[in-house]
Amino acid sequence: MAPYDVLLVGYGAVGVIYAYIMQRSELARVTVVARSNYEAAKNGHIVIESPTLGNSTSFKPYRVVQSVAEAADRPYKYVVVTTKALPDVLPTSKLLEPLLAKTYTHAQPTYALLQNGLGVEKDLYAKLSDRKPSTIPRVITCAVYIVANTAGNTVLNPGEVPRLNMGFYTPSEGGVVSSAEAHQDLEGFASLIQAGGGQANVVDNVQAAKFNKNLANVMLATTSGLTRVPVPFWLATPDVWAKIHPLLVDIGHEVVAVARALGFVEQDVASDSPETTLQYLLSLGFKADSKIKPSLLVDLEAGKSFELEVIIGEVLRAGQKAGLSTPLLEAGYTMLSVVQAYILRNPELESTAMVNGR
């Protein structure tokens, strides 16, 4: 079978690794939209260090472009989005506008969102529904498990094989994607990732899978962002761990309470998830000087806007709607929203951070 075209939007650490995986599969011609690292990507200067996927000293995708508009010159089987989900800054439907406009006359692709957080699918699904009301949109959403950071043009992917738990997004008031062709697309995307060396599982309840992943993000990203300290330092420093461990568990229990209010039962989101998640992290044996950081902390240090709304805001608002008291979530969200507002009003912070090497 001849390779098909795939577009990947968002060429940061996660995007590079998944472009690498899809290209290794030999099933796809991968076009990537790269911005700040466009020249390095175009000229094959991206270095990948991954003990599980294999190293590359000069990774170059099939095609590199600078914008979605430039990429919108052909049909794609899949459009894979690996950007940060920032609905308060740049909604996904706005980011992908050239593919959603009437001027894009090719068949609509299946979209795959490899993004942290909850509710990341909403605006894209709504835009696709408005574009063609008679057709149920195909939006694959994923719980993404990957450790990946950048150091210059080098992407580091230590640890376990990158893993996706995936399924079609279906809003509660929307239709269910049930056609055989659609499910072939879902299984086909999983097969693409598997063929390239990644792990991909089609799950029955993808929103439960995403909620479980987000529970870890809420505990770790909130506290790491507010303390400005990488998670491995807590895990590997006993006196620090003794202080922060109870707080992390309490934050996690607030998230579990929200899960129950949303209808997730014990089988979906276990009551002991906060503790089991933290014990799993401890078992990985991180060193105190490890440079691995949550993406929210990476963005903060770089003076960039971060995934506040989809990681913490969605959970907080769901709890408020259900009448729950979640004081730790509210405090974390409030403090980080002040930081987000400051960053958005001071765009020079990003350039200053880059000059200072942060």
C-alpha positions in Angstrom: 0.0 0.0 0.0 1.3 3.4 -0.9 2.1 5.8 1.9 -0.7 8.3 2.8 -0.2 11.9 3.8 -0.3 13.0 7.5 0.0 16.5 8.7 1.5 17.2 12.2 0.9 20.6 13.7 3.1 21.6 16.6 6.8 20.7 16.3 7.9 20.9 19.9 9.4 17.9 21.8 6.2 15.8 21.7 5.6 16.7 18.0 9.1 15.7 17.0 8.8 12.3 18.7 5.5 11.6 17.1 6.6 12.8 13.7 9.6 10.4 14.1 7.3 7.5 15.1 5.0 8.1 12.2 7.8 8.4 9.7 9.5 5.3 11.0 6.3 3.3 10.3 6.8 3.8 6.5 3.1 4.0 6.3 2.9 7.8 6.0 4.4 10.8 4.4 4.7 13.2 7.3 4.4 17.0 6.7 5.1 19.1 9.8 4.3 22.7 10.6 7.4 24.1 12.4 7.9 27.7 13.6 10.8 28.5 15.8 12.7 25.4 14.8 11.8 25.6 11.1 15.3 26.0 9.8 16.6 23.1 11.9 13.7 20.9 10.9 14.0 21.8 7.2 17.7 21.1 7.1 17.6 17.9 9.1 19.4 19.3 12.1 17.0 17.8 14.7 18.7 15.3 17.0 16.7 12.6 18.8 17.9 10.7 21.8 15.6 7.9 22.7 16.7 4.6 24.2 13.3 3.0 23.3 12.7 4.4 19.8 16.3 4.7 18.7 18.5 7.7 18.1 18.8 10.0 15.1 21.5 12.6 14.5 19.7 14.2 11.6 15.9 13.6 11.6 14.0 15.2 8.7 10.3 14.7 8.0 9.0 14.2 4.5 8.0 17.9 4.3 8.5 20.9 6.5 6.3 24.0 6.2 6.0 27.2 8.3 2.2 27.4 8.6 -1.0 25.5 8.4 -2.0 27.7 5.4 1.1 26.5 3.5 0.3 22.9 4.4 -3.3 23.2 3.1 -2.4 22.3 -0.5 -3.4 18.7 -0.4 -5.6 16.1 1.3 -4.5 14.4 4.5 -5.7 11.1 6.0 -4.9 12.4 9.5 -4.1 15.8 11.0 -2.2 15.3 14.2 -2.2 18.2 16.7 0.6 18.3 19.3 0.5 21.9 20.2 -0.3 23.1 23.7 -4.1 23.4 24.2 -4.6 27.1 24.9 -8.3 27.9 24.3 -7.9 31.2 26.1 -5.0 32.2 23.8 -5.4 30.4 20.5 -8.3 27.9 20.1 -7.5 24.8 18.0 -10.2 25.8 15.5 -8.4 29.1 14.9 -5.0 27.3 14.6 -6.4 24.9 12.0 -8.6 27.5 10.2 -7.0 27.0 6.7 -8.2 23.4 6.8 -11.7 24.3 8.0 -12.3 27.1 5.6 -14.5 26.7 2.6 -11.5 27.3 0.4 -10.1 24.0 1.5 -11.9 21.8 -1.0 -10.3 18.5 -0.2 -12.1 15.9 2.0 -11.9 16.6 5.7 -9.3 14.5 7.4 -9.6 12.6 10.7 -8.2 14.8 13.4 -6.1 13.4 16.2 -5.5 15.6 19.3 -2.4 14.6 21.3 -2.9 17.2 23.9 -2.9 17.5 27.7 -6.0 18.4 29.5 -9.8 18.1 29.4 -12.2 19.6 26.9 -9.5 20.1 24.3 -11.8 18.8 21.6 -14.8 21.1 22.1 -14.1 24.0 19.8 -12.7 21.9 16.9 -15.7 19.5 17.1 -18.1 22.5 17.2 -16.4 24.1 14.2 -16.5 20.9 12.2 -20.2 20.4 13.1 -21.0 23.9 11.9 -19.0 23.4 8.7 -21.0 20.3 7.7 -24.0 19.7 10.0 -25.0 16.5 8.3 -21.7 14.8 9.1 -20.5 13.6 12.5 -16.9 15.0 12.9 -14.1 12.5 13.4 -11.9 13.8 16.2 -9.7 11.2 17.9 -8.7 12.3 21.4 -5.8 10.8 23.3 -4.4 10.4 26.8 -0.7 11.0 26.1 2.0 9.4 28.1 5.5 10.6 27.1 8.5 12.1 28.7 10.1 14.5 26.2 12.1 17.7 26.6 14.2 19.8 24.3 17.8 21.1 24.7 18.5 23.3 21.7 17.9 21.2 18.6 18.1 17.9 20.6 14.9 16.2 21.7 15.3 13.9 24.7 12.9 11.0 25.2 14.2 9.0 28.1 12.2 6.3 29.9 9.3 4.2 28.6 7.9 3.9 25.1 5.6 6.8 24.3 2.0 5.6 24.8 -1.4 6.8 23.6 -4.8 5.7 24.9 -7.3 6.8 22.3 -10.9 7.0 21.2 -13.3 9.2 19.3 -14.5 12.3 21.0 -18.3 12.4 21.3 -19.9 15.3 23.3 -22.8 14.2 25.5 -25.3 16.0 23.3 -23.7 14.9 20.1 -23.8 11.9 17.8 -21.7 8.7 18.2 -19.2 7.9 15.6 -20.3 4.4 14.6 -19.6 3.8 11.0 -17.2 1.0 10.0 -15.2 3.4 7.9 -14.7 5.7 10.9 -13.6 2.9 13.2 -11.2 1.8 10.5 -9.7 5.3 10.7 -9.4 5.0 14.5 -7.7 1.5 14.3 -5.6 2.8 11.4 -4.2 5.6 13.5 -3.4 3.2 16.3 -1.7 0.9 13.8 0.3 3.8 12.4 1.7 4.6 15.8 2.4 1.0 16.6 4.2 0.4 13.3 6.6 3.3 14.2 7.5 1.8 17.6 5.0 3.7 19.8 2.3 2.2 21.9 -1.3 2.9 21.0 -4.5 1.5 22.6 -8.1 2.0 21.5 -10.1 2.3 24.7 -13.8 2.1 25.4 -13.9 5.2 27.6 -11.4 7.6 26.4 -12.6 10.5 28.6 -12.0 8.3 31.7 -8.5 7.7 30.3 -7.9 11.4 29.8 -9.3 12.2 33.3 -6.8 9.8 34.9 -3.9 11.3 33.0 -5.1 14.8 33.9 -5.3 13.9 37.6 -1.5 13.4 37.5 -1.1 16.6 35.6 -3.1 18.6 38.1 -1.1 17.3 41.0 2.3 17.7 39.4 1.9 20.7 37.1 0.1 22.9 39.6 2.7 22.4 42.4 5.7 22.3 40.1 4.6 25.5 38.4 4.0 27.4 41.7 7.2 26.2 43.3 9.2 26.4 40.1 10.9 23.2 41.1 11.2 20.1 38.8 9.2 17.0 40.0 12.3 14.7 40.2 13.8 16.9 42.9 10.8 16.3 45.2 10.8 12.6 44.5 14.5 12.1 45.2 14.8 14.4 48.2 13.3 12.6 51.3 12.8 15.7 53.5 11.2 17.6 50.6 9.0 14.7 49.7 7.8 14.3 53.3 6.5 17.9 53.1 4.9 17.9 49.7 3.5 14.4 49.5 0.5 15.0 51.7 -0.4 18.2 49.7 -0.2 16.3 46.4 -2.5 13.6 47.7 -5.0 16.1 49.0 -5.1 17.9 45.6 -5.6 14.5 43.9 -8.5 13.7 46.2 -10.2 16.9 45.2 -9.8 15.8 41.6 -11.3 12.4 42.4 -14.3 14.1 44.0 -14.9 16.0 40.8 -14.6 12.7 38.8 -17.4 11.3 40.9 -19.6 14.4 40.3 -19.0 13.9 36.6 -20.2 10.3 36.7 -16.9 8.5 36.7 -17.2 5.4 38.9 -14.5 3.6 40.8 -13.6 1.4 37.8 -13.0 4.6 35.7 -11.1 6.7 38.2 -10.0 4.8 41.4 -10.2 6.5 44.8 -6.6 5.7 45.5 -5.4 7.1 42.1 -3.5 10.0 43.7 -1.4 7.7 45.9 -0.8 5.0 43.3 0.2 7.6 40.7 2.8 9.1 43.1 4.1 5.6 44.1 4.6 4.8 40.4 6.6 8.0 40.0 8.7 7.1 43.0 9.4 3.7 41.5 10.9 5.2 38.4 14.0 6.2 40.4 14.5 9.8 39.2 17.7 11.5 40.3 17.4 14.9 42.1 19.3 16.7 39.4 17.1 15.3 36.5 16.2 17.9 34.0 12.8 16.4 33.2 10.0 18.9 33.9 6.3 19.1 33.4 5.5 21.1 30.3 3.7 23.7 32.3 6.9 24.5 34.2 8.9 24.5 31.0 6.5 27.1 29.5 6.6 29.2 32.7 10.4 29.3 32.7 10.3 30.3 29.0 7.9 33.1 29.6 5.2 31.4 27.5 1.5 31.0 28.1 0.7 27.6 29.6 -2.1 25.0 29.7 -4.0 26.5 32.7 -7.6 26.2 31.5 -7.6 22.6 30.2 -5.5 21.1 33.0 -6.9 22.9 36.0 -9.7 25.2 34.9 -11.9 22.5 33.4 -11.7 20.4 36.6 -12.3 23.4 38.9 -15.3 24.5 36.9 -16.8 21.0 36.8 -16.5 20.9 40.6 -18.1 24.3 41.0 -21.0 23.3 38.8 -21.5 20.3 41.0 -21.4 22.4 44.1 -18.2 20.9 45.4 -15.7 22.6 47.6 -12.2 22.3 46.1 -10.1 24.9 47.9 -6.7 23.6 46.8 -7.7 23.5 43.1 -9.2 27.0 43.5 -6.1 28.4 45.1 -3.8 26.8 42.6 -5.9 28.0 39.7 -6.2 31.5 41.0 -2.5 32.0 41.6 -1.5 30.5 38.2 -4.2 32.6 36.4 -2.4 35.7 37.8 0.9 34.4 36.3 -0.9 33.6 33.0 -2.4 37.1 32.8 1.1 38.7 33.5 2.7 36.6 30.8 0.0 37.5 28.2 0.3 41.2 29.0 4.1 41.1 28.8 5.1 39.2 25.6 8.7 40.4 26.0 9.1 37.8 28.8 9.5 35.1 26.3 12.4 36.8 24.4 14.0 37.7 27.7 13.8 34.1 28.9 15.4 33.0 25.7 18.3 35.5 26.0 18.9 34.4 29.6 19.0 30.7 28.5 16.0 29.7 30.6 
